[in-house]
């Protein structure tokens, strides 16, 4: 089934975009946290806030399910793992046809 392979390719592409956004958000957050870049840097603040607005609807339900771990937010890691599992399952289903 060619249509299923195309669907898997689209999901993989969207997953890669989400993972890149999570990594960018993490790196910018580290730069702010360790004062490598000033949090008053308008460009990076806007990029960081934009990525947060995009990812928050996806990460909020994961945060609600997870126990509170204090200052460390594991929801991006859980999202990445979940997306990778989804890709593996879809890949197996697509290869079966």
N, C-alpha and C positions, 0 to 999 in steps of 0.2 A: 504494500500500500504506500504509494508515493505521498499521499496527503498526510499520513501519520508521521512520516519522516520530516516533512516540512514543518509540521506542528512541533516536533521535538526540536528542530533547529531554531525555531522562533523562541521556544521556552529557554533553550540554552543561551541564546543571545540576550534575552531579557535578564536572565540570571547573571550573566557576566556583567551587564550594566549595573545591576543592583550590588553585586560584590564590589565592583570598582567604586561605586558611590560610598559604600560602607568603609572601604579602605581610605578614601579621600577624607571622609568625615573623621575617621580615627586619627589620621596623621595631622590634620588641622587642629583637632582637639589637643593632641600632644604638644604641638607647637605653641598653642595658647597656654597650656598648663605649665610648661617649663619655661615660659617667657622667652622663647626663641623668637617669636613674633608677637608683637603687642596685640592684645585683644581689641585695641582701638583701630587696628588696620581695617579700614572700611571695606576694601576688596575681599579680603579673606573672611571677614565677618559676614558679608553678604553671601559669599559662597557657602560658608558653614551653615548659616541660617536657612538658605534655600535647600540644601541637602537635608537638613533636619526636617523641614516641612514636607519634603518628599518621602522620607523614610518613617516619620512618626506614625502615620496610619498603619504601617506594616509592623513596626516594632512595639507599639502600645499593647496589642493583645498578647504578645509574647511576654512583655514585662508584667502584665497582669497575672499571668499564669505562673511565673517564676517567683521563688522566694526572694525577699529583699536581701541583697548581698552588700549593702552599704554603698560605698563610693564606686564600686566596680559594676559596670553594666554589661552583663553577659548576653543580652538579647541580640546584639548584632552577630555574635558567634553562633547562637542557636539558629538565627535566620539563615546564615551561610550554610550551616550543616543541613538544615531542612531543605534548602534549595538544591544542595548537592545530592541528597537522597532522592528528591523529586526527579532530577536529571537521570540518575541511575535507573530508577524504576521506569521512567518513560523510555529510556534507551533500550532496556530489556524488552519492554512491550513492543517497541518498534522493530527490534531485531527478530522478534518471534513471528512477525508477519512477512 
